[in-house]
Amino acid sequence: MDKMIDDFFTFNKDFEFSFDPTSFSLNVCRKICDALDEGKDQCDIVSVGKDDYEFNMIAEESEFLDILEKNISRVEETEDYELCGRILSWINKLKENGKS
């Protein structure tokens, strides 16, 4: 039976995973925008664990601009214009503040 973790990865019984890159981009950008809205300097992207294994993906503030710029094209493809607006607003703010 497959299990979905954090809406990013699908794991099978052997703990092998696959993911949808577009959904991943949407969720990562949404989480980073939320973190920026809340004034956080890091963002938990995903945490996955099974038995004695744990994997955490965290984005640091120094990576936010690069991540948003690399993923906005996938968000644009989904026509999620509200999220696109948030991303573009944060890209501009981060560039103005010298976070590039």
Residue pairs with C-beta under 8 A, 6 or more apart in sequence:
1 13
2 10
2 11
2 12
3 10
3 11
4 10
4 11
5 11
5 46
5 48
6 27
6 46
6 47
6 48
7 23
7 27
8 19
8 23
8 24
8 27
8 45
8 46
9 17
9 18
9 19
9 46
9 48
10 17
10 18
10 19
11 17
11 48
11 50
15 50
15 53
21 74
22 74
22 77
22 78
25 71
25 74
25 75
26 74
26 75
26 78
26 80
26 83
28 45
28 59
28 67
28 71
29 67
29 68
29 71
29 72
29 75
29 83
29 86
29 87
30 83
31 43
31 44
31 45
31 59
32 43
32 59
32 64
32 67
32 68
32 90
33 68
33 83
33 86
33 87
33 90
34 43
35 42
35 43
35 59
35 64
36 64
36 90
36 93
36 94
40 61
41 60
41 61
42 58
42 59
42 60
42 61
43 58
43 59
43 64
44 56
44 57
44 58
45 57
45 58
45 59
46 55
46 56
46 57
47 54
47 55
47 56
47 57
48 54
48 55
48 56
49 55
59 67
61 99
62 99
64 90
64 94
64 99
65 91
65 94
65 95
65 99
65 100
68 87
68 90
68 91
68 94
69 91
71 87
72 84
72 87
72 88
72 91
75 83
75 84
75 87
76 84
94 100
